């Protein structure tokens, strides 16, 4: 503000000397990267509250400023010229003089010449209001020296308000001391805590003393800026929880909703992008069955954004991959084989648990079918949809030159219709039907194969496909046969109503020569005498065919006369070098008793018969 006096005001000098430190501009907020972390709020309520320094009240001695001495002429035109000069000074914001005189000097001179001069009185009031507004502006902006200068002028222009301005300056001095304390706390890292002794607490108290105090608002803004910067840095490093916490802290400052909204939107975008990237990596890991990496990536995506689109679906796919690899329960597939063609059609059997075996004596169960014990399949497995056919076995023989046990031995057990008994027949082998004489049809189940022949076929498939083909475990066979059933037979009642579900010894069967079964299943007419082409009967619960009947089948297990110490995870129970294996499932010559789900046979591994075939299983 321009001054027309050569010497400074005495009271201004005293005030400025007393408050020079408080009049310094507040220190700039530190760069976010260099700021110490916000102390945790734990025990903040019990932290000791730092005493707030309170400067001594500002003395306001009688000011030595006086209006400029101006001689007001009697001539009206000359007075009008002074009045015009006063108005021009007002327009320029030149309030005091003395050289040249200011608007206040001129209005006071005109009033001194004529106390009844209404225009001069109104001018003095206007200048007083303008000076008071300038005083309040300087006070809110924290410019203590300017506020002191204006207070000195107002002490002359508006002497009635001296005491109020003295108190206002006293509050400004204390508020500026709090601002400086706030910056010190901020530099020390005490941004938000401990409660009552933080930078924010000091800035807020300063703002309460002088509402709207600019340095206090700038201090709070500096804390907000540092919090937003730190949140952005945490988000860039993938620490989204920390970023969200800092945004919440910034929100509690309640300074700039639009700025905070922009920061939250940026964080949401970063979270969405990071979650999408993690989900893409999880999906790629599932595709290559790297399930550990898929699990890590999925967990990361969930931590980043629990509501990420596709999260639930990918979690479901990962759970399926753990159980079934690339497949789904009930899915049918056939593996490509090296050299052309494909393997047998397979169906995915779902994972689960069941009680294997039967209580001895219940529905004719035998001792070797117990004790019943729980078996749990942690993973699903694949089972051939139907028994291995003559055509499928022929491809194996053509590719490998395999000679079956029956061919090497020169005989196999066949059905003799004339006697109605099973007899050994020279020359019978896998190309023949159940009677050993006629040739088997391509879609008939292959017969006259020993355990070693079935195992060799499974091994060939494994080599040609690169997959884990094998014979099914006994537990797998019974689990698939039951397909959730807990009754003695795979169907709900001993005698199912309607069409026969499998090829067994029904009372409706007739041989080509009119022979009937000696102990037939009454009310059962399956339409076949001898094995039928695979897949003729209704599918079983898990999508397989002919587990119920048609031909009995080799499984991987060695024979054990009970289930004591049997595996409970569905694995085959094998002893190296065992000579007896297990045959499972009913055949075209089986009675109702032999069609029970738990029924099992002890068979020499080198047996070849018109009643026994096989199907393969595959690991997923």
Secondary structure, DSSP 8 states (H G I E B T S, - for coil): -----SS--HHHHHHHHHTTTTTS-------GGGS------TTGGGS--------------------------SSHHHHHHHHHHHHHHHHHT----SSS--HHHHHHHHHHH-TT-HHHHHHHHHHHHHHHHHHHHHHHTT-HHHHHHHHHHHHHHTGGGHHHHHHHHHHHHHHHHHHHHHHHHHHTT-SS-STTSSHHHHHHHHHHHSTT-HHHHHHHHHHHHHHHHHHHHHHHTT-HHHHHHHHHHHHHH-S-HHHHHHHHHHHHHHHHHHHHHHHHHHHHHHHTT-HHHHHHHHHHHHHH-TT-TTHHHHHHHHHHHHHHTT--TT-EE--B-TTS-B---EEEE--EEEEES--TTGGG--GGG-S-EEEEESS-EEEESS--BHHHHHHHHHHH----HHHHHTEEEEEETTTTEEEEEET--TTB-TTSSSB--TTBB--S--HHHHHHHHHHHHHHHSS-EEE--HHHHHHHHHTT--SSBSSSSSS-SSS-SS-S-BTT---TT----TT-BTT---S-SS--BTT-S---TTS--SSSSSSEEEEEEE--SS-TT--SSS-----TT-SEEEEES--TT--TGGGBTT-EEEEETT--BTTEE--EEE--
